[in-house]
């Protein structure tokens, strides 16, 4: 979908066009899923839904249709971390129970290692190493200082390396 098509959908949806809103949310869903899934893990679908609901309710506050993807990305990060935190409270992370080196489960499932990291660490890893954003952009998306993102990224990478090489 071109930028012009997206801008047209945003303007129509803001005017109350239900079909345009539906088309816009359908177009955003895969993008939001790509952001939420690696951060929120099993709660990814819930984070996607919460993000799309927030977009639905807040679209009128979006001033510039060209800023849609950045605005949605910030909402998706926030909702993914929020969902992951809820899950983390229910099940504490334990890096000591990883499969041993050479175990096919370890080679086949990076998600298992990611699941053992805190939601905050997963968020910075996804934004930096999967999405390719710099520390400043990741900090803006997560509402943190750049120094905080750098330290979390260092700890997240260190924890991931240790868990991966166990």
Helices and strands as residue ranges (DSSP letters): H 3-14, H 18-40, G 41-43, H 44-58, G 59-61, G 65-67, H 68-90, G 95-97, H 104-108, H 110-115, H 119-125, I 126-130, H 135-142, H 146-165
